[in-house]
Amino acid sequence: MAYIVIAVCFGLAGGAIGKLKGSSFFLWFLISGLVPFFGLLAAIVYRFERDELRRQCPRCGKVTKIYDAICTRCGQEFDYPDVAIAPESWERTPASRH
């Protein structure tokens, strides 16, 4: 019983951290709940989705993450781009970072 309480608490913490970083709450809840300490640690060191470089689909113009291999709108397969678009986090910079 104690393990279940610990696993649920770690799962909630990992899910919340994963959601804050732009990933799936349910995925990180499962990872952190099944492997309590290491799952939460993995959620903490996981990348922020908004810090990833992006690219624009040459066929339909949809902006996707640079690591995507196929456009989810039109199905165009991507090669590694010559030019990348700045991450979302760079667009929302505070006024103090001129």
Backbone as JSON, one array per atom type, in Angstrom:
{
  "sequence": "MAYIVIAVCFGLAGGAIGKLKGSSFFLWFLISGLVPFFGLLAAIVYRFERDELRRQCPRCGKVTKIYDAICTRCGQEFDYPDVAIAPESWERTPASRH",
  "N": [[0.82, -1.2, 0.0], [1.93, 1.23, 0.78], [3.82, 1.58, -1.23], [2.22, 2.08, -3.46], [1.09, 4.56, -2.84], [3.4, 6.13, -2.79], [4.24, 5.76, -5.47], [2.1, 6.95, -6.88], [2.3, 9.6, -5.98], [4.88, 10.32, -6.94], [4.3, 9.92, -9.63], [2.35, 11.91, -10.13], [3.89, 14.19, -9.65], [5.92, 13.91, -11.63], [4.29, 13.92, -13.92], [3.23, 16.5, -13.82], [5.54, 18.06, -14.11], [6.39, 17.2, -16.64], [4.22, 18.12, -18.2], [4.48, 20.9, -17.84], [6.78, 21.29, -19.3], [5.88, 20.97, -21.83], [5.2, 18.48, -22.75], [3.5, 15.26, -22.65], [1.23, 14.85, -20.02], [0.14, 12.4, -19.11], [1.94, 10.47, -20.12], [4.36, 11.09, -18.72], [3.39, 10.78, -16.15], [2.97, 8.0, -16.07], [5.63, 7.04, -16.52], [7.02, 8.17, -14.32], [5.56, 7.08, -12.25], [5.86, 4.31, -12.53], [8.61, 3.9, -12.32], [9.64, 5.23, -9.77], [11.73, 7.18, -8.52], [13.73, 7.53, -10.54], [12.17, 8.02, -12.79], [10.98, 10.5, -12.19], [13.28, 12.03, -12.06], [14.1, 11.82, -14.73], [12.01, 13.25, -15.95], [12.56, 15.77, -14.98], [15.04, 16.43, -16.18], [14.37, 16.34, -18.84], [13.93, 17.83, -22.07], [12.71, 21.16, -22.81], [9.95, 21.64, -24.79], [9.37, 24.04, -26.1], [11.83, 25.12, -26.57], [12.96, 23.95, -28.75], [14.34, 23.91, -32.04], [12.72, 24.91, -35.1], [11.05, 24.14, -38.25], [9.82, 24.91, -41.56], [7.29, 23.5, -43.52], [7.87, 22.7, -46.89], [5.85, 22.21, -48.7], [3.17, 22.73, -47.63], [3.51, 24.77, -45.78], [3.28, 24.59, -43.01], [4.53, 25.06, -39.73], [6.77, 23.11, -38.0], [8.4, 21.07, -35.47], [11.96, 20.72, -35.6], [12.91, 18.14, -35.47], [10.91, 16.53, -36.49], [9.97, 14.12, -38.9], [8.07, 13.89, -40.84], [5.51, 15.87, -42.26], [2.65, 16.66, -40.44], [0.36, 17.68, -41.49], [0.28, 17.57, -44.38], [1.75, 15.33, -45.13], [4.27, 15.39, -46.26], [7.6, 14.28, -46.63], [10.51, 15.05, -44.78], [13.8, 16.31, -45.32], [16.9, 16.97, -43.64], [16.85, 20.32, -42.69], [18.26, 23.23, -44.37], [17.97, 25.72, -43.32], [16.85, 26.86, -40.22], [14.07, 27.69, -38.12], [13.74, 29.99, -35.46], [13.38, 28.92, -32.02], [10.22, 28.64, -30.21], [10.45, 29.77, -27.69], [12.2, 31.87, -28.01], [10.72, 33.78, -29.26], [9.06, 34.83, -27.35], [10.47, 36.58, -25.65], [11.42, 38.38, -22.72], [11.16, 41.95, -22.15], [13.48, 42.85, -21.03], [15.55, 41.51, -22.21], [16.98, 42.63, -24.48]],
  "CA": [[0.0, 0.0, 0.0], [2.8, 2.4, 0.85], [4.44, 1.76, -2.54], [1.23, 2.68, -4.36], [1.0, 5.99, -2.5], [4.65, 6.74, -3.27], [4.23, 5.75, -6.93], [1.13, 7.95, -7.33], [2.87, 10.93, -5.71], [5.94, 10.54, -7.93], [3.64, 10.03, -10.92], [1.74, 13.25, -10.24], [4.98, 15.18, -9.77], [6.52, 13.75, -12.95], [3.32, 14.36, -14.92], [3.14, 17.96, -13.77], [6.78, 18.6, -14.69], [6.33, 16.93, -18.07], [3.23, 19.02, -18.79], [5.08, 22.23, -17.85], [7.79, 21.33, -20.34], [5.24, 20.87, -23.12], [5.02, 17.08, -23.13], [2.26, 14.63, -22.21], [1.08, 14.58, -18.59], [-0.1, 10.98, -18.89], [3.19, 9.75, -20.37], [5.29, 11.3, -17.6], [2.76, 10.17, -14.97], [3.28, 6.58, -16.12], [7.06, 6.83, -16.34], [7.41, 8.51, -12.95], [4.88, 6.18, -11.33], [6.4, 2.96, -12.65], [9.99, 3.94, -11.82], [9.45, 6.49, -9.04], [12.77, 8.19, -8.4], [14.39, 7.77, -11.82], [11.19, 8.61, -13.7], [10.88, 11.92, -11.86], [14.55, 12.63, -12.47], [14.05, 11.93, -16.2], [11.1, 14.35, -16.28], [13.23, 17.03, -14.64], [16.1, 16.73, -17.15], [13.8, 16.31, -20.19], [14.01, 19.13, -22.73], [11.52, 21.99, -22.98], [9.51, 21.6, -26.2], [9.39, 25.37, -26.71], [13.22, 25.48, -26.86], [13.41, 23.2, -29.92], [14.32, 24.61, -33.33], [11.57, 24.54, -35.93], [11.2, 24.23, -39.7], [8.57, 25.13, -42.27], [7.04, 22.52, -44.57], [7.96, 23.34, -48.2], [4.63, 22.0, -49.47], [1.96, 23.4, -47.11], [3.88, 25.92, -44.98], [3.1, 24.38, -41.57], [5.76, 25.12, -38.94], [6.87, 21.95, -37.11], [9.7, 20.93, -34.8], [13.01, 20.34, -36.55], [13.13, 16.7, -35.42], [9.83, 15.83, -37.17], [10.4, 13.56, -40.17], [6.96, 13.99, -41.79], [4.54, 16.91, -41.94], [1.39, 16.06, -39.99], [-0.75, 18.25, -42.26], [0.22, 17.13, -45.78], [2.46, 14.07, -45.32], [5.56, 15.62, -46.91], [8.77, 13.8, -45.9], [11.5, 16.11, -44.63], [15.24, 16.12, -45.18], [17.37, 17.93, -42.64], [16.78, 21.63, -43.35], [19.42, 24.11, -44.43], [17.65, 26.88, -42.5], [15.93, 26.55, -39.13], [13.34, 28.8, -37.54], [14.04, 30.12, -34.04], [12.43, 28.27, -31.12], [9.11, 29.45, -29.69], [10.86, 30.5, -26.49], [12.88, 33.1, -28.41], [9.71, 34.76, -29.69], [8.43, 35.39, -26.15], [11.51, 37.06, -24.76], [11.04, 39.56, -21.94], [11.67, 43.24, -22.62], [14.81, 43.09, -20.46], [16.57, 40.77, -22.95], [17.2, 43.26, -25.79]],
  "C": [[0.86, 1.27, 0.0], [3.46, 2.67, -0.51], [3.48, 2.43, -3.52], [1.1, 4.18, -4.1], [2.24, 6.73, -3.0], [4.65, 6.84, -4.79], [3.26, 6.79, -7.48], [1.67, 9.36, -7.11], [3.99, 11.27, -6.7], [5.34, 10.71, -9.32], [3.02, 11.39, -11.14], [2.81, 14.33, -10.41], [5.62, 15.11, -11.15], [5.6, 14.22, -14.06], [3.21, 15.87, -14.97], [4.38, 18.6, -14.41], [6.79, 18.39, -16.2], [5.38, 17.86, -18.79], [3.78, 20.45, -18.87], [6.12, 22.38, -18.96], [7.21, 21.11, -21.73], [5.02, 19.45, -23.61], [3.71, 16.56, -22.55], [2.27, 14.39, -20.7], [0.98, 13.09, -18.34], [1.17, 10.15, -19.09], [4.15, 9.87, -19.19], [4.71, 10.8, -16.29], [3.1, 8.69, -14.93], [4.75, 6.3, -15.86], [7.46, 7.07, -14.89], [6.73, 7.61, -11.93], [5.45, 4.77, -11.36], [7.83, 2.86, -12.11], [10.13, 5.22, -11.02], [10.6, 7.49, -9.05], [13.37, 8.55, -9.77], [13.44, 8.36, -12.86], [11.03, 10.1, -13.45], [12.15, 12.65, -12.27], [14.59, 12.81, -13.99], [13.14, 13.07, -16.63], [11.76, 15.7, -16.02], [14.27, 17.39, -15.7], [15.61, 16.71, -18.59], [13.77, 17.72, -20.76], [12.66, 19.86, -22.7], [11.17, 22.0, -24.46], [9.61, 22.98, -26.85], [10.8, 25.85, -27.01], [13.77, 24.77, -28.1], [13.34, 24.06, -31.18], [13.16, 24.09, -34.17], [11.93, 24.67, -37.41], [9.83, 24.45, -40.32], [8.46, 24.12, -43.4], [7.09, 23.23, -45.93], [6.67, 23.2, -49.02], [3.45, 22.82, -48.94], [2.26, 24.6, -46.23], [3.7, 25.76, -43.48], [4.45, 24.39, -40.88], [5.72, 23.96, -37.95], [8.23, 21.95, -36.42], [10.71, 20.38, -35.79], [13.24, 18.83, -36.57], [12.01, 15.9, -36.06], [10.31, 15.36, -38.53], [9.34, 13.71, -41.26], [6.01, 15.09, -41.32], [3.22, 16.26, -41.56], [0.2, 16.61, -40.75], [-0.84, 17.63, -43.65], [0.96, 15.84, -46.07], [3.79, 14.19, -46.03], [6.69, 15.07, -46.03], [9.83, 14.89, -45.91], [12.92, 15.55, -44.7], [15.67, 17.1, -44.1], [17.45, 19.3, -43.3], [18.1, 22.39, -43.34], [19.23, 25.31, -43.49], [16.63, 26.45, -41.45], [15.27, 27.83, -38.64], [13.63, 28.82, -36.05], [12.99, 29.42, -33.19], [11.33, 29.23, -30.65], [9.54, 30.29, -28.49], [11.59, 31.79, -26.84], [11.9, 34.17, -28.82], [9.08, 35.47, -28.5], [9.46, 35.89, -25.17], [11.04, 38.27, -23.98], [11.7, 40.82, -22.48], [13.08, 43.5, -22.12], [15.9, 42.38, -21.25], [16.81, 41.35, -24.33], [18.49, 42.9, -26.33]]
}
